[in-house]
Amino acid sequence: MIKLICSDMDGTLVRDGGSDLPEGFADLVRELKKRGILFAAASGRPYSSIKHLFREVADDIIYICESGSFVIDKGEIIYSKCIERGQMEEILGEMRNAGGGDYFASGIKRAYCEKDNTTMSNWLKNDYKTDVICVEDILKVDDEIIELEFYDEKDAVGVIGEEFMKKYDGSNGVKAMDAGYMWVVCIRSDAGKGEAVKAVCEKYGIKKEEVMSFGDSQNDIDMLLASGESYAMETARDEIKKCAKYTAPNWEHDGVGNTIRKVLGI
């Protein structure tokens, strides 16, 4: 019996940068709640962005934010895992010197960028509806940084470079992962959507086989592996599909919603 459903957002539930849920999805969340099934939105997005996306049912879901580094349930922070200061300085320096692309930092209080009125900052504000402000120096903000994200509209991994991805492979306390072709996210090695799912399961006494999850990117892999009933979107790369039990139609066909309805008989 499924007791917890977790879904990635961009490229899985909605289009990249989407600010509205698929038609009828809020009603589906309400129906799941009636049946005693928890729903968790699991995204690289900050809390403010996810809360806006689920504004119709904001109090009815669990928030797995910042690629699993920040988890909120009923207003309670289950856990937050911040990047160590020295590593944050190092990573931010490499993002600044990447020779292209843009970047921002997500803190517990809000998100921060260093360039105003760029494609990325405008997208964060206008499409993702993120609570983000432009600052002169991210290293000087009075906040704890949970996630650093690098952006390029065509190929974030290509611009930041394979050496960067190999350097932050998790062995030195930080892991870098793609979250779709436009984003590279950096979080602590002991964080992730999979760890977040395990924390939610521990709180509610839910077993792995009672979890259903949906994802399409590298930062979804550990969540898929932590779920007994896992679905990779049909548009995902083969390496993602290999980590899931099934495939599901992509967001254009409301693959998440329709799969849930079909499997649970809603």
PyMOL commands that set and color helices and strands:
alter all, ss='L'
color gray80, all
select helices_A, chain A and resi 25-34+47-53+55-57+66-68+85-96+119-126+138-140+156-160+162-167+193-204+208-210+218-225+238-241+251-253+255-264
alter helices_A, ss='H'
color red, helices_A
select strands_A, chain A and resi 4-7+38-42+62-65+70-73+76-80+102-107+111-113+132-134+145-151+174-178+183-188+211-215+229-233+246-248
alter strands_A, ss='S'
color yellow, strands_A
deselect
rebuild
show_as cartoon
